Amino acid sequence: MSVLVKQVEDKLCELVRDAAKKAIAAGELPEAELTDFKVEIPADRKNGDYSTNAAMAWARAFRRAPAMIAAAITKNIDLEGTAFSSCEAAGPGFINFRLADRFYSEILMDIRKKGSDYGRSDFGKGEKVNIEFVSANPTGPMHMGNARGGALGDCLAAVMDFAGYDVSREFYINDAGNQIDKFALSLDIRYQQIYKGADAPELPEDSYHGEDIAVRAKEFADVYGDKYISESEEVRRKALVDFALPKNIDSMHEILSKYRIEYDTWFKESTLHNGTELRDTIELLKEKGLTYELDGALWYKNIEVQTKRLLAQGKTQEEIDKLGLKDDVLIRQNGNPTYFAADIAYHRNKLAVRKFDRAIDVWGADHHGHVARMKGALDAIGLDGDKLDIILMQLVRLTRNGEVVRMSKRTG
């Protein structure tokens, strides 16, 4: 509800109450308590710009027919100098109001005076809000789904900024973990194929097969030649990623700027791994007794946390059992943290380290299963999971000749 609409509705309520009091004083209505009533915008504007059910809400208190109460109110109401030009009793007891021409002319004058700041408010009272959106995987080109997320996230940020929130737009760069390992492998093989031809290894099925990988490998070769062919796999792959990843991120900057989307923060996942935040988050979960080891991996007690949270929300144990909850791996057998572990650390960084009052994430609908466990994990480490709002947007489907065309960084 806008500030202007709220002001108009509050004034209408005041006018109706004052009119009822005048009718009581004049003996037209008996003494009675004036309880709350509704003010609405009629579905059919033929019935006016605003309507109230006050007469019907007060029928029992006054012990009068709603139509009689409505007539007494309209008789005693004073619209002089208000935003309304007329009011009338209608139907079984509604009172309909029409806005005066001066109401609209004053709005136009206000718009002219305030310009682009018209409508700005302090509703958010400077609450610090982090809005993370798009956060496309930097291992390949952006796609139409990212475009939808960009429009949604940036519009939300603009509206909240206009409403008085202290908004920070953020892009989370997934520059660590399994996908980066596959990115490195894919670049490495494409690079080797330039110099070794048929003797070079083939791309595994689950690697990145897009043409963009071959382009980046060729760009690397144009700069360094075959210098890295004789280097160790580890050195070669690190050099390739260090070369290609910034180019992909720069490309994202360029594309998003065409949308006029500018971020306050580009947050790298690698900072969580390279610093102490991920490790500290894991230790915090251990201290709270929310982890256990099994088959060489470290697990998070998601079932326990979710059950506690859902019971508090009023769910029965039987309902919870039907959800098929599972525990989650935090640290794999090879010692590498999972994406979920990094995500807990990332949101802890937002709320506990950078002290945002609220975090809003825009995710694709295919991540819906991640919502409850993320909120639960924040509760588990002593943060309020309800401070995290997750907006799920539906996936974009492209078709060619009536058939769905799959968008995939791995298949190209």
Secondary structure, DSSP 8 states (H G I E B T S, - for coil): --HHHHHHHHHHHHHHHHHHHHHHHTTSS---------EE--SSGGG-SEEE-HHHHTHHHHTS-HHHHHHHHHHH---TTSSEEEEEEETTTEEEEEE-HHHHHHHHHHHHHHGGGTT---TTTT-EEEEE-----TTS---HHHHHHHHHHHHHHHHHHHTT-EEEEEEEE--SSHHHHHHHHHHHHHHHHHHHGGGS----TTS--SHHHHHHHHHHHHHHTTTTTTS-HHHHHHHHHHHHHHHHHHHHHHHHHHTT---SEEEETHHHHHSSHHHHHHHHHHHTT-EEEETTEEEE-HHHHHHHHHHHTT--HHHHHTT----EEEE-TTS-B-HHHHHHHHHHIIIIIS--SEEEEEEEGGGGGGHHHHHHHHHHTTS-GGGEEEEEE----EEETTEEE---TTT-
